[in-house]
Amino acid sequence: MLVRELDIPGAFVVTPKVLGDPRGEFLEWFRADRFETMTGHRFTVAQANCSVSAAGTIRGIHFADVPPSQAKYVTCPAGALVDVVVDLRVGSPAYGRVEAVPLDDVNRSAVYVPEGVGHGFMALEDRTVLQYLLSAPFAPEREHGIHPLDPDLGIAWPTAGRDGHELTPLLSDKDAAAPTLRQAEEAGLLPSYDEAVAYVGSLRQ
């Protein structure tokens, strides 16, 4: 298992060893002990989600109030996508930074998105599947979003799918109505870096 920390503090890419033979493939996409070694704290799974998306679908950028926020460990078991991590923690040395990681049914990588950090993705082919483990259950009153096409974020969303065909961005009504990063900061919606770090620190005890 290869682990790489992104330029956003606390966010990681994990690439497992894939064992293959004529029958197919086998891999470990999450292990609690290796997760704790990687991050220095435990990950308690409170909910597991699965989404299936058409090519061009963009979901996000989503985040939750801190504490407890909602850390995510995501992978793509079928299809292909670009996973996007955005540091939304006001006061973070990486505030506003965007990291894009390709996930698909070939590399079998996973991305860990820590508390207070925004997450989104774009599907690169029809019926792309994203599975993710969550550290806290869904609570709509604590959930927020940033418009994924906000020019201040400058996310370079793909313009072509895995098969080379042109992609048209597909957004939900909720994501299309989300505020920009600047609007969310001015409205006091964004998490504090200090609060996020303190909460993660409490998980180390």
N, C-alpha and C positions, 0 to 999 in steps of 0.2 A: 504494500500500500504506500503510495507516494503522497506526501502532504506538502502543500505550498500555501504560505500566507499571502493574501492579496495586499495591495498597497493601502487597503482600508483596514485599520487595526481591528483584530479579532475575527476577520473574515478569512475563510480558508477554502482551497480547492483540494479535494481528496480523489485520487485516482487509484482504484483497486486493482489488484492482480486478477485477471480474468483467466479462468481455466477452461480450455475448450477441447473437445474431441468430436468425433463424428455425430454424437448425439446432440451436441449443442454447447452451451456455456454455463459456467457457475462462477459466482463471485459473492463476496461479502461487501455490501454497500454501506453498512453501518455497524460499528462495534463500540459499545459504551466504554470499554477500557481504553481503546485507542483514541476515542474522542476525548476522554479526560486527559490523556497524555498530551494530546494536541493543544487543547485549550487551557488546561489547568483547572477545569471545573467539570462537574457532571452535567448531563443533559437528561432531563426528565421528560419523557414523551407523554404529552397530555392529549394529543390529537394527531391523527394521520389523514392527510387529504390526497386526492387524486383528481387531476383535471385532464380533459381530453380536448385538444384545440385544433381548429382548422388552420391551414397555412395562412400566415399573415396576422394571426391573432396576437395582440399585445395585452398582457395582463399586468397591471401595476401602473405606477410604482406604489407599493403598499407598505405601510408601517403601522405600529401600534404604540399607544402611550407607554411610557416608562415611569415606574414599574407597573406590571412585570414585563410589559412588551410581549413579543412573541418571536423568539428565535426560531429559525427554520433550517432544516437540513434537507436539501432537495436533490433529486436526480431525475434522469430522463430514461425510463426503461424501454420506450418505443418512440421512434421518430427522431426529430432533431430540433434543437432550439438554441437561442442565444439567451443565456441567463445574465441578468443585470443586477448589480449590487451598487447602491448609492449611499454614501455616508451623509445621513440627515441629522447627525448629532451636533447641535449648535455648540461651538467651542472645541470641536474635534480638530486635530491638526490636519485631518483629511476631509474636512467639511466640504460637501459639494462634489467630492471626487466620485467618478463613475468607473466601475470595472465590469467588463463584459467577458463572459466565459462560455465557450461552446460546450453544450451538453448533448449527447446523442446516444443511440443504441450501439455505437461502436466503441467510443472511448470509455463509456460507463462511469464517467466521473460524477462527483457530487460536490455541491457547494454548501458551506455553512454560512448562514447569515445571522450575525449576532443581534442582540437586543438593541433597539434604537436605529438600526440600519434598514434602509428601504430595499425592497426587492421587486423585480419584475422580470418578464421574459417575453420573447417573441417566438412563435412556432414557425419552423421552416418547412414543414410539410403537413398535409392533412393527417388528422388523428394522432398528432403528437401528444404523448402522455408525460405529464409531470407528476411525480409522487414526492410528497414532503412530510417530514415529521415536524411537529410543532411543540414548543415548550410550554405553551399555554393554550387553552381552548379559545375558539372564536368568541369575541365579545364585540358586537357591532358598535356599542357606544365608545369603545376605545380604538376603533379602527379608522385609519385615515389614508389619504392617497395624494400623490403629486402627479400632475399631468405628465404622461410619459413622453410627450412631444415638446415639452417645455424647452425653448431654445437655450435658456440659461444652463440647463443640464447638458445639452449638447450630445445626447446619446446617438451614436451612429447606428441606428437600427438597420438591419440588412434590407436591401432592396430586391434581393433574389433568393428564392428558396433553395433547398438542397438539390433539386433537379434543374436549377437554373432559371426557372420561370419567375417572372416579375411578381413581387409581393405587393399587395395593397393592405396597409395597416387596418386592422379591425379592432375597435375599442368598444367596451361596454358603455352604456350611457353614463354610468357612475364614473368610470375612469375619464371619459371625455369631458366631464364637468368638474374634474378635480382642479384644485388651484395650482398655480406655478410654485416653484420653490420659494421665490421671493414673497409671494402672497401668503404661503403657509407660515413662513418665518414671521412676517409682520402680524399675522393673526395669533401667534403664540402656539401653533399646533405642533411644532417640531420638538423632538426630545432633546434633553440636555445631555451633553457628553459626560459631564461629571456625574449626573444621576445614573446614566447607563453604566458607567464604569463602577460606581458604587454598588449597583444592583448585581452586576456580574461578580464583583468581589464577594458579595454575600453568598454566592453559590460555591465559593472555594472553601467555605468553612465546614 
